[in-house]
Amino acid sequence: MLLMKLESREKFAFLQLAHYLARVDNSFGKEEEEVILEYCDEMGIENIDSFDMENFNLEATLNNFKSKRSKKIVVLELMILVHIDSVFNINEQILMDKISQCFGLELENLDDYSQWGKSVAMLYEVAKVFIDDR
């Protein structure tokens, strides 16, 4: 929904960031993989075959996002990924706080972003039930 508004280099940086966030809690599950594939479809890019947690550079990746608009899109969309498995792990929370601070976003607004992400994640799961051909 919002990711198509990112510039090309931002889309690839977002994909890296999403893979990092999905693994920061040491639990990369089916739900997170599905959301990342949905992100790729929305952005019109291919998913990466493997992700190297050890060599990922968070600061360099975050520097790809210049506009306030892009930064807000990134945080909103990442909140869907955070909440898709119904667990907001402390490592995910710390990472989202760090991203928000790096982007210069108010931490008070982070709770609103989180609630939005939780709602969208829930609606995504409901939509899967509606379209399932059982």
C-alpha angles and dihedrals in degrees: 000000000000102000093076087068091065121099117251096260090046091055092056091045090049091053090053090048092049091052090050093049092047090057102037091091091051090242114100103176141179093264092054092047090052092051092049090051089050089051089053092050091049093048093042094236134119122253118247117253096222136010124212108213093182096057098038112122109207097187094049090049093049090051089069090074111078109161125070088231093057091047092053091048090052094051093045094049093045089055089064089056091047093054101037092092092045091241123103097198119204091242090054090048092050091049093049090049090051093049091048092049092047089051092048093241120150111257089216088066092051091081090055090049089048093051090050091051091048091051094048092046090052092048090048090056091048091050090054089055091049094051097040110114098219 
